[in-house]
Amino acid sequence: MLVSGDDKGVVQVCDLATGNPVGASFIGHTCPVRALAVGMLEGPHRTAVISGDDQGVVRVIDLATGSPVGAPFTVGNPPVRAVAIAVSNGRPTAITGNDKGEFEMCDLATGYQLEIDGTIPFPNIFVGAVAIGEHAGRPIAVTSDHNGVVRVRDPVTGARVGAPPAGGTRSMTAVTVGMVEGRSAVIGGDDEGVVRIWDLATGVAASNPLVGHTDEIRAVSVGALNGHSVVVSGSRDCTVRVWDAATGECRQVIRLGVTISSVTKPLNNLVAIGHSSGVTTLRF
């Protein structure tokens, strides 16, 4: 399954292998959709799509029925740049993040905004990349500013998670979190086209810098292809690169001729690439 959002505010679910639409489009946003995620709701096998847009509006749709889950809500400080569905105190919760490193939470059952115990201070710093992931069964927020500083925090309490990643000095333009060789890792790409992998627990580089792109990194993901941990990166140089996450070796270069905007986590040896002309699915 592939979920995509466009500049007209339309969200569409497609079959990842064929690219064919699955069901009708979800219409409701009135401006570009900038963040998407899939998560589980209360009840057996209830899967939902959460989407956020430039005006700060967040919508949640039950994938099985196509019906909204609660009413749309608007975050206090748009635009929305990252979204996730997590469980907080036993209840399904929407988590959103903006380009200032600020996070908000909303109870999906009641629609009420939830108070966050802590704050993540970013005084006068523009956050160039933000992502929401999971570590040890809890949501984590990863941000990077234009000074190359990467922070990993609990979005609920504001507490630091793991050790601060070290070694990057360039402006980070894409970040994500995932598993590399059985350990949680942070992956970031910078404005010069370099990708880095850090061990989440220690903050130490897990490999040499991944060098090969010739322009800004627009998207990174981490997963497994053919049983091996890989990082997938997309760049303004119109290429997608697949890297061996353990050795840092570039395993494959795909030249698409269009600027890359997103790359999905590898699934069943398939990766979907979002770009300025649409979506391309690659099979490895």
Residue pairs with C-beta under 8 A, 6 or more apart in sequence:
1 13
1 14
1 15
1 16
1 22
1 38
2 13
2 14
2 15
2 16
2 19
2 264
2 272
2 279
2 281
3 11
3 12
3 13
3 14
3 36
3 38
3 49
4 11
4 12
4 14
4 36
4 272
4 274
4 279
5 11
5 12
5 29
5 32
5 33
5 34
5 36
5 51
6 12
6 32
6 33
7 32
7 33
8 32
9 27
9 28
9 29
9 30
9 31
9 32
9 33
9 53
10 25
10 26
10 27
10 29
10 33
11 25
11 26
11 27
11 29
11 33
11 36
11 49
11 51
11 59
11 61
12 21
12 25
12 26
13 21
13 22
13 23
13 26
13 49
13 63
14 20
14 21
14 22
14 279
15 21
15 22
16 264
16 267
16 268
16 270
16 272
16 281
17 268
17 270
17 281
17 283
19 279
19 281
23 66
24 66
26 49
26 51
26 59
26 61
26 66
28 59
28 68
28 72
29 51
29 53
29 57
29 59
30 53
30 55
30 57
31 53
31 54
31 55
32 53
32 54
33 51
33 52
33 53
34 52
34 53
34 54
34 79
34 80
34 81
35 51
35 52
35 80
35 81
35 82
35 83
35 96
36 49
36 50
36 51
36 52
36 83
37 49
37 50
37 83
37 84
37 85
37 132
38 47
38 48
38 49
38 50
38 63
38 85
39 47
39 48
39 50
39 84
39 85
39 86
39 92
40 46
40 47
40 48
40 85
40 92
41 47
41 48
41 62
41 69
41 85
41 92
41 108
42 91
42 92
42 109
45 64
46 62
46 64
47 62
47 63
47 64
48 60
48 61
48 62
48 63
48 69
48 85
49 60
49 61
49 63
50 58
50 59
50 60
50 83
50 84
50 85
50 94
51 58
51 59
51 60
51 61
51 83
52 58
52 59
52 75
52 79
52 80
52 81
52 82
52 83
52 96
53 78
53 79
53 80
54 78
54 79
54 80
55 74
55 78
55 79
56 74
56 75
56 76
56 77
56 78
56 79
56 80
56 98
57 72
57 73
57 74
57 78
57 80
58 72
58 73
58 74
58 75
58 80
58 83
58 94
58 96
58 106
59 68
59 72
60 68
60 69
60 70
60 85
60 94
60 108
61 67
61 68
61 69
62 68
62 69
69 108
70 108
70 109
70 110
70 111
71 111
73 94
73 106
73 111
73 113
75 96
75 98
75 104
76 102
76 104
77 98
77 100
77 102
77 104
78 98
79 98
79 99
80 96
80 97
80 98
81 97
81 98
81 99
81 127
81 130
82 96
82 97
82 130
82 131
82 132
82 141
83 94
83 95
83 96
83 97
83 132
84 94
84 95
84 132
84 133
84 139
85 92
85 93
85 94
85 95
85 108
86 92
86 93
86 95
86 134
86 138
86 139
87 93
88 105
88 107
88 114
88 156
91 107
91 108
91 109
92 107
92 108
92 109
93 105
93 106
93 107
93 108
93 114
94 105
94 106
94 108
95 103
95 104
95 105
95 132
95 139
95 141
95 155
96 103
96 104
96 105
96 106
97 103
97 104
97 130
97 132
97 141
97 143
97 155
98 127
98 130
99 126
99 127
99 128
99 130
100 122
100 126
100 127
101 120
101 122
101 125
101 127
101 130
101 143
101 145
101 151
102 120
102 122
103 116
103 120
103 141
103 155
104 113
104 116
105 113
105 114
105 116
105 155
105 156
106 112
106 113
106 114
107 113
107 114
116 155
116 156
116 157
116 158
117 156
117 157
117 158
118 154
118 156
118 157
118 158
118 159
119 158
120 141
120 143
120 151
120 153
120 155
120 158
122 143
122 145
125 145
125 146
125 147
126 145
126 146
127 143
127 144
127 145
128 144
128 145
128 146
128 171
128 172
128 173
129 142
129 143
129 144
129 172
129 173
129 174
129 175
129 188
130 141
130 142
130 143
130 144
130 175
131 141
131 142
131 143
131 175
131 176
131 177
132 139
132 140
132 141
132 142
132 155
133 139
133 140
133 142
133 176
133 177
133 178
134 140
134 177
135 161
135 162
135 177
135 184
135 200
136 184
138 154
139 154
139 155
139 156
140 152
140 153
140 154
140 155
140 161
140 177
141 152
141 153
141 154
141 155
142 150
142 151
142 152
142 175
142 176
142 177
142 186
143 150
143 151
143 153
143 175
144 150
144 151
144 168
144 171
144 172
144 175
144 188
145 171
145 172
146 171
146 172
147 169
147 171
148 168
148 169
148 170
148 171
148 172
148 190
149 164
149 168
150 164
150 165
150 168
150 172
150 175
150 186
150 188
150 198
151 160
151 164
152 160
152 161
152 162
152 164
152 165
152 177
152 186
152 200
153 159
153 160
153 161
154 160
154 161
161 200
162 184
162 199
162 200
162 201
162 202
162 203
163 200
163 201
163 202
163 203
163 204
164 203
165 186
165 188
165 196
165 198
165 203
166 198
166 203
166 204
166 205
167 196
167 198
167 205
167 209
168 188
168 190
168 196
170 190
170 191
170 192
170 194
171 190
171 191
172 188
172 189
172 190
172 191
173 189
173 190
173 191
173 216
173 217
173 218
174 188
174 189
174 217
174 218
174 219
174 220
174 233
175 186
175 187
175 188
175 189
175 220
176 186
176 187
176 220
176 221
176 222
177 184
177 185
177 186
177 187
177 200
177 222
178 184
178 185
178 187
178 221
178 222
178 223
178 265
179 185
179 222
179 229
180 197
180 206
180 222
180 229
180 231
180 245
180 246
181 206
181 229
181 245
181 246
183 199
183 200
183 201
183 206
184 199
184 200
184 201
185 197
185 198
185 199
185 200
185 206
185 222
185 245
186 197
186 198
186 200
187 195
187 196
187 197
187 198
187 220
187 221
187 222
187 231
188 195
188 196
188 198
188 220
189 195
189 196
189 213
189 216
189 217
189 218
189 219
189 220
189 233
189 235
190 196
190 216
190 217
191 216
191 217
192 216
193 211
193 212
193 213
193 214
193 215
193 216
193 217
193 235
193 237
194 209
194 210
194 211
194 213
194 217
195 209
195 210
195 213
195 217
195 220
195 231
195 233
195 243
196 205
196 209
196 210
197 205
197 206
197 207
197 210
197 231
197 245
197 248
198 204
198 205
198 206
199 205
199 206
206 245
207 245
207 246
207 247
207 248
208 248
209 248
210 231
210 233
210 241
210 243
210 248
210 250
212 241
212 250
212 253
213 233
213 235
213 237
213 239
213 241
214 235
214 237
215 235
215 236
215 237
216 235
216 236
217 233
217 234
217 235
218 234
218 235
218 236
218 259
218 260
218 261
218 262
219 233
219 234
219 260
219 261
219 262
219 263
219 274
220 231
220 232
220 233
220 234
220 263
221 231
221 232
221 263
221 264
221 265
221 266
221 271
222 229
222 230
222 231
222 232
222 245
222 265
223 229
223 230
223 232
223 265
223 266
223 267
224 230
224 266
225 242
225 266
225 269
225 271
225 284
226 269
226 284
228 244
228 245
228 246
229 244
229 245
229 246
230 242
230 243
230 244
230 245
230 251
230 266
231 242
231 243
231 245
232 240
232 241
232 242
232 243
232 263
232 266
232 271
233 240
233 241
233 243
233 263
234 240
234 260
234 261
234 262
234 263
234 273
234 275
235 241
235 260
236 259
236 260
238 255
238 256
238 257
238 258
238 259
238 260
239 253
239 254
239 255
239 256
239 260
240 253
240 254
240 256
240 260
240 263
240 271
240 273
240 282
241 250
241 252
241 253
241 254
242 250
242 251
242 252
242 253
242 254
242 284
243 249
243 250
243 251
244 250
244 251
252 284
254 273
254 282
256 273
256 275
256 280
258 275
258 276
258 277
259 275
259 276
260 273
260 274
260 275
261 274
261 275
261 276
262 273
262 274
263 271
263 272
263 273
263 274
264 271
264 272
264 273
265 271
266 284
269 283
269 284
270 281
270 282
270 283
270 284
271 281
271 282
271 284
272 279
272 280
272 281
272 282
273 279
273 280
273 281
273 282
